[in-house]
């Protein structure tokens, strides 16, 4: 975590308007995370962003494993402790091992990755560094993934880059400290 205190504190239940409560609960359920409680201070943005974020996380054509590889890698590259922590848990829930999750930090070239995993991680690195996937990496991705999956990969990395920037800058803290 880059900041030890939030720059914009998450909403307390007692201070939520009816609109904020409705949007925060729709975004995060009955026990909303600090990201939703913080963004709940701007309900119009939260309402619109959660539609897109829900697609990336829950309706993407990209398989869960590849999505989480990309999200965890971009969370690490953006040095977002909150993002890393949340998606390490999600990664385990969808079947990534603890060893794989830790290896994501080392990048695509360390031993142990499949050809497809390495391509996803390399694409994430390239998007982060240059906002572009090289021809070599693109051609490798095309061996495994279709057009919708490739588009979803780009948008997953882009969304979680944006989310990491917001989490880091706003100082969103992990739930329970």
Buried (B, 14 or more C-beta within 10 A) or exposed (E): BEBEEBEBBBBEEEEBEEEBBBBBBBBBEEEBBBBBBBBBBEBEEBBEBBEEBEBBBEEBBBBBBBBBBBBBBBBBBBEBBBBBEBBBEBBBEEEBEEEBBEBBEEBBEEEEBEEBBBBBBBBBBBBBEEEEBEEEBBEBBEEBBEEEBBBBBBBBBBBBBBBBEBBBEBBBBEBEE
